[in-house]
C-alpha cells in the first residue's frame, strides 16, 4: 500500500492488524520494521489477551532484529497492567531490559 500511496488501504491494514493482533502470524510480526512495531504497540485499541503478550512480542522482535529495544516501543507497553509475578519473573530478568536503551 505504501508503494502506491494508498492511505486508506494502509489504514485498513493497520486496523486489521490492531484488531487481530493476537491471531497474527508470529513470523509476520517479527518481520516488521521498527516504525511499524512501535505503531502497532502504541495503539490503544491493540487486541491482546494480556499486556504480557505485547511485551513478549516486543522481546521476540528485538531478539530477531538483533537490535536494542526502541524507547518508543517500551513506552507503549503497559507495565502497570502486568502481574507482579510476570514483572518479577520475566521483565526484571530479561537481558534486553538491562540495556542502556531500555533503562
Secondary structure, 3 states (H helix, E strand, C coil): CCCCCCHHHHHHHHHHHHHCHHHCCHHHHHCCCHHHHHHHHCCCCCCCCCHHHHHHHHHHHHHHHCCCCCHHHHHHCCHHHCCHHHHHHHHCCCHHHHCHHHC
